[in-house]
Amino acid sequence: MQITDAAGKLEGVFTDGDLRRNLNEKGGDVLEMKIGELMCKTPRVVSPSMKAVEAMAAMEKPTPVTFMPVVEDGKLEGLITLHTLVSAGL
């Protein structure tokens, strides 16, 4: 499934956490559902102009996440992962 629309705007993300939460709430029926029905349609995002340390801090609150979409002017530019930041020495 596309994570962006035709204009490059982020439509949502789907993570293992989304799968776990949906399984807990809805049971095995989740396995027959489409990703678009299960994904987070309003994920937290970071800007490409943010410093790496700011992105890492944004990943920690309000609840920890291991990646965040990088969005500028509503368009998906990429993904930043906790692994990448840690590997870079933060």
C-alpha positions in Angstrom: 0.0 0.0 0.0 1.2 3.5 -0.7 2.0 5.6 2.3 1.7 8.8 0.3 -1.0 10.1 -2.0 -0.4 11.1 -5.6 0.9 14.5 -4.5 3.5 12.9 -2.1 1.5 13.8 1.1 1.9 11.3 3.9 -1.2 9.2 4.4 -0.1 7.2 7.4 2.3 4.6 8.8 1.8 1.0 9.9 4.1 -0.5 12.6 4.4 -3.7 14.6 2.9 -1.6 17.5 -0.2 -0.8 15.4 -0.5 -4.5 14.7 -0.2 -5.5 18.4 -2.7 -2.8 19.5 -5.2 -3.8 16.9 -4.8 -7.5 17.7 -5.4 -6.8 21.4 -8.5 -4.7 20.6 -10.0 -6.6 17.8 -8.6 -10.1 18.0 -7.7 -12.3 15.0 -10.1 -10.5 12.7 -7.4 -7.9 12.2 -5.5 -10.4 10.0 -8.2 -10.1 7.4 -8.3 -6.2 7.5 -6.5 -3.9 5.1 -3.5 -1.9 6.3 -5.3 1.3 5.5 -7.8 0.4 8.2 -5.2 -0.4 10.8 -2.5 2.2 10.2 -1.9 5.4 12.2 -3.3 8.2 9.9 -1.8 11.0 12.0 1.8 9.9 12.9 4.3 12.2 14.6 6.7 13.6 12.1 10.0 15.5 12.0 11.2 18.2 9.7 14.3 17.9 7.5 15.6 21.1 9.1 15.6 19.6 12.7 18.9 18.7 14.3 19.5 15.0 14.8 19.4 15.4 18.6 15.9 17.2 18.3 14.6 14.3 16.2 15.9 11.8 18.8 14.1 13.8 21.6 10.9 13.8 19.5 11.1 10.0 19.3 11.0 9.8 23.1 7.8 11.7 23.9 5.0 11.3 24.5 5.6 7.6 24.0 8.8 6.1 22.5 8.9 5.2 18.8 11.8 3.8 16.7 11.2 5.7 13.5 9.5 8.9 12.3 8.6 10.2 8.9 10.5 13.2 7.7 8.0 15.6 6.2 8.4 19.1 4.6 5.4 21.1 3.3 3.2 18.1 3.9 5.3 15.8 1.6 7.2 12.8 2.7 10.9 13.3 2.3 12.1 10.1 4.1 12.3 8.3 7.4 14.6 8.7 10.3 15.2 5.7 12.6 16.5 5.4 16.1 19.0 2.9 14.9 20.4 5.5 12.4 20.7 8.1 15.1 22.4 5.8 17.6 24.7 4.5 14.9 25.7 8.1 14.2 26.8 8.5 17.8 23.9 10.2 19.5 
